[in-house]
Amino acid sequence: MPAYRAVLFDFFGTLTCANRRGRQHAVVAALLGCAVEALVEVLDRSFYLRASGALGDATETMRWVSAQAGVRPSAADLRAAVEARVRAVRADTRLRREAVTVLRAVRRRGARTALVSDCTHELPAFLPHLPVAPLLDTWVLSVQVGRCKPDPAIYLAACHRLGVAPGDCLYVGDGGSRELTGAARTGMTAVRLAAADLDGHLVFDRDRGWTGPALTSLTEVPGLLDLPVPVPVPDRPGSEPAGSVPVPGGAGCGV
């Protein structure tokens, strides 16, 4: 039996390569009738509002974004913009070459897998069609559960669906949304993916205070299942968060 009963993965920047907005977002802006710079400005400052599902469904959210950008598209253009936005985010999403292999290796070791992601309405629209989808026992998406990291509820939702306790879970993420701190405080063992390509990654609310362990490649994750689970200890100033574990070859990154 593996040391951990489940591995929870972040999506953008973890199972995927660094995320950056590509040219297709200009199509969304054109359909709405605004400059792409205006669209991006609204998207950047409203990420958590949109990712929590607080603005309603995809169409209602896009209508709010349009108003914030100072435009009022027709109903037809609004629908087209919603569809174009899904295509744009899908085009920006490139799974890591090792993502499928790593998920298979984790499952072969007897551990369950989950996706825990802060995301807007676009990811649920195309996630089922990605090759990683059949290898995930469950996915917990902020826009669907109404909670964003580091809220304990989003991690505990994954535990509930998997039938495991937080202490039985390994959490892997790039550190956006203070996800590592949140996972550790929930009682999980948290590890940061510090891949070389993440320098230019589009990320919000980075976990800058994280001093716990880090990996340089997703391929190191299956090997962690064979390490002993650490005994949680109370947090102390300057110490690693409770639930962290030393990673051979890993380097702590507090960016």
matplotlib code that plots the C-alpha trace (Angstrom):
import matplotlib.pyplot as plt

x = [0.0, 1.3, 2.1, -0.7, -4.2, -4.7, -2.9, -4.6, -3.3, -3.8, -4.5, -3.1, 0.7, 0.7, -0.9, -0.5, 2.5, 2.8, -0.4, -0.4, -3.2, -2.9, -4.1, -7.6, -8.6, -8.6, -11.6, -13.5, -12.8, -13.9, -17.2, -17.9, -16.9, -14.0, -10.3, -8.4, -6.5, -9.9, -11.0, -7.7, -7.9, -11.3, -10.4, -7.3, -9.0, -12.1, -10.5, -11.7, -15.1, -15.5, -13.8, -16.2, -19.2, -20.5, -21.6, -23.8, -23.4, -21.1, -23.4, -24.2, -20.5, -19.7, -22.4, -20.9, -17.4, -18.8, -20.4, -17.1, -15.4, -17.9, -19.7, -23.2, -23.0, -26.1, -27.4, -26.0, -22.6, -22.6, -23.3, -20.6, -18.1, -18.9, -18.1, -15.0, -13.7, -13.9, -11.9, -9.4, -8.8, -8.6, -6.0, -3.9, -4.0, -1.2, -0.9, 2.5, 3.9, 4.3, 0.8, -0.9, 2.1, 2.3, -1.4, -1.3, 1.8, 0.0, -3.0, -0.9, 0.6, -2.9, -3.5, -6.6, -6.4, -8.2, -8.1, -8.6, -8.6, -9.5, -11.1, -13.8, -16.6, -14.3, -12.5, -15.5, -16.5, -13.5, -12.0, -14.0, -12.4, -8.8, -6.8, -6.2, -10.0, -10.4, -7.4, -8.9, -11.3, -12.9, -12.4, -13.3, -13.6, -14.0, -16.6, -18.8, -18.4, -18.4, -15.1, -11.6, -8.2, -7.0, -10.5, -10.5, -13.8, -12.4, -9.8, -12.3, -14.7, -12.1, -11.5, -15.2, -15.6, -12.5, -13.5, -10.1, -8.9, -6.7, -3.8, -3.9, -3.5, -0.5, -1.2, 0.8, 0.5, 2.5, 1.6, -1.1, -4.0, -1.9, -2.9, 0.0, -0.5, -4.2, -3.6, -1.1, -3.4, -6.1, -3.8, -2.4, 1.2, 1.8, 4.5, 5.2, 5.9, 8.7, 9.1, 11.5, 8.7, 6.7, 8.7, 6.2, 3.1, -0.1, -0.9, -2.9, -2.2, 1.0, 2.0, 5.0, 5.5, 5.8, 9.0, 8.1, 9.4, 9.4, 9.8, 11.4, 9.3, 5.9, 7.6, 8.9, 5.4, 4.9, 8.1, 6.7, 4.1, 6.8, 8.0, 6.7, 3.9, 5.2, 3.6, 1.9, 3.4, 2.2, 3.4, 6.3, 7.7, 10.3, 9.4, 7.9, 4.1, 2.7, 2.3, 5.3, 7.9, 11.5, 11.8, 15.1, 16.5, 13.8, 14.6, 12.4, 11.1, 9.6, 8.8]
y = [0.0, 3.5, 5.9, 8.2, 7.1, 9.9, 12.6, 15.9, 17.8, 21.5, 22.0, 25.1, 25.1, 21.7, 19.1, 21.8, 23.7, 27.4, 29.2, 32.4, 34.2, 33.6, 35.4, 33.8, 36.1, 38.9, 37.1, 37.3, 41.0, 41.6, 39.8, 41.9, 45.1, 46.2, 46.4, 43.2, 45.3, 46.3, 42.7, 41.5, 44.2, 43.0, 39.4, 40.0, 41.9, 39.7, 36.3, 35.1, 36.7, 34.7, 31.6, 31.4, 31.3, 34.4, 36.1, 33.3, 31.0, 31.5, 33.8, 36.0, 36.2, 37.3, 39.9, 41.3, 41.3, 43.2, 45.8, 46.2, 46.8, 49.4, 47.6, 46.0, 43.2, 41.8, 38.5, 36.6, 38.2, 37.5, 33.8, 33.7, 35.3, 32.7, 30.0, 31.8, 32.2, 28.4, 27.9, 30.6, 29.0, 25.5, 26.8, 28.2, 24.8, 22.4, 19.4, 18.5, 15.6, 13.5, 14.3, 11.1, 8.9, 10.3, 9.9, 6.3, 5.6, 7.1, 4.9, 1.8, 2.3, 2.1, 5.8, 7.7, 10.9, 14.2, 17.5, 20.6, 23.7, 27.4, 28.0, 29.8, 28.4, 27.5, 24.5, 22.4, 22.8, 21.0, 19.1, 15.9, 15.8, 15.8, 12.6, 13.2, 13.1, 9.3, 9.1, 11.4, 9.8, 13.2, 16.8, 19.7, 23.0, 26.3, 27.6, 24.7, 24.4, 28.1, 28.1, 29.1, 28.1, 28.4, 27.9, 24.5, 23.6, 23.0, 20.5, 18.9, 18.4, 16.4, 14.3, 13.7, 12.5, 10.2, 8.9, 9.8, 12.0, 15.1, 13.4, 10.6, 13.1, 14.4, 17.8, 19.0, 22.5, 25.4, 27.7, 29.9, 31.0, 30.2, 26.6, 25.0, 26.9, 26.0, 22.3, 22.1, 23.9, 21.4, 18.6, 17.5, 17.0, 19.8, 19.9, 22.7, 22.0, 24.4, 23.5, 25.7, 26.8, 28.4, 31.7, 33.4, 31.5, 33.5, 33.2, 35.0, 35.3, 33.3, 31.4, 33.6, 32.6, 28.9, 27.4, 23.8, 21.1, 21.5, 19.3, 20.3, 17.8, 16.2, 12.8, 12.9, 12.6, 8.8, 8.3, 10.3, 7.7, 5.4, 7.9, 7.7, 10.1, 12.8, 13.3, 16.8, 19.2, 22.7, 25.5, 27.5, 30.7, 29.9, 26.2, 24.3, 24.1, 21.1, 18.1, 18.9, 16.2, 16.5, 15.8, 14.3, 16.6, 19.2, 22.8, 25.1, 28.0, 31.0, 33.4]
z = [0.0, -0.8, 2.1, 0.8, -0.2, -2.6, -4.6, -5.3, -8.3, -9.2, -12.9, -14.5, -14.2, -12.6, -14.9, -17.6, -18.8, -17.9, -18.8, -20.9, -22.8, -26.5, -29.6, -29.6, -26.7, -29.3, -31.0, -27.7, -27.4, -31.0, -30.5, -27.3, -29.2, -26.9, -27.0, -26.0, -23.4, -21.8, -21.7, -20.2, -17.5, -16.4, -16.5, -14.3, -11.6, -11.5, -11.5, -8.0, -8.4, -11.7, -10.3, -7.3, -9.6, -7.9, -11.1, -12.4, -15.3, -18.2, -20.1, -17.1, -16.2, -19.8, -19.6, -16.4, -18.0, -21.0, -18.8, -16.9, -20.2, -21.1, -23.9, -24.4, -27.1, -28.6, -27.3, -30.3, -29.9, -26.2, -26.9, -29.5, -27.1, -24.4, -27.0, -28.2, -24.7, -24.2, -27.4, -26.3, -22.9, -24.4, -26.9, -24.1, -22.2, -23.0, -20.8, -19.6, -21.7, -18.5, -17.1, -18.3, -17.4, -13.9, -13.2, -14.4, -12.2, -9.2, -9.8, -10.3, -6.9, -5.5, -4.7, -5.8, -7.9, -7.8, -9.5, -7.3, -9.4, -9.2, -12.5, -14.4, -16.5, -19.4, -17.8, -17.1, -20.7, -22.1, -19.2, -19.9, -23.4, -22.1, -21.9, -18.1, -17.4, -17.2, -14.9, -12.3, -9.7, -9.1, -9.9, -7.6, -9.5, -7.7, -10.1, -9.4, -5.6, -4.9, -3.0, -4.1, -2.6, 0.1, 1.6, 3.4, 1.9, -1.5, -0.2, 2.1, -0.8, -2.6, 0.5, 0.9, -2.6, -2.4, 1.0, 2.6, 5.4, 4.7, 6.4, 3.8, 0.9, -1.0, -2.6, -5.6, -7.1, -8.5, -5.6, -7.1, -4.9, -1.8, -2.5, -0.7, 2.5, 2.3, 1.7, 4.6, 7.0, 6.1, 7.2, 3.8, 2.8, 0.3, -2.3, -4.8, -8.5, -9.3, -13.0, -15.1, -17.5, -14.8, -14.7, -17.0, -15.8, -15.4, -11.7, -9.1, -5.4, -5.4, -2.3, -1.7, 1.9, 1.1, 2.5, 2.2, -0.3, -4.0, -7.1, -10.4, -12.4, -12.2, -12.8, -9.2, -7.7, -7.9, -5.9, -3.1, -2.5, -1.2, 1.5, 5.0, 5.9, 8.2, 11.6, 11.6, 14.1, 15.1, 12.9, 14.3, 12.9, 10.3, 10.2, 7.3, 7.3, 9.1, 6.9, 4.7, 3.8, 2.7, -1.0, -2.3, -4.9, -4.3, -3.5, -1.4, -3.4, -1.6, -4.5]

ax = plt.figure().add_subplot(projection="3d")
ax.plot(x, y, z, "-o")
ax.set_aspect("equal")
plt.show()
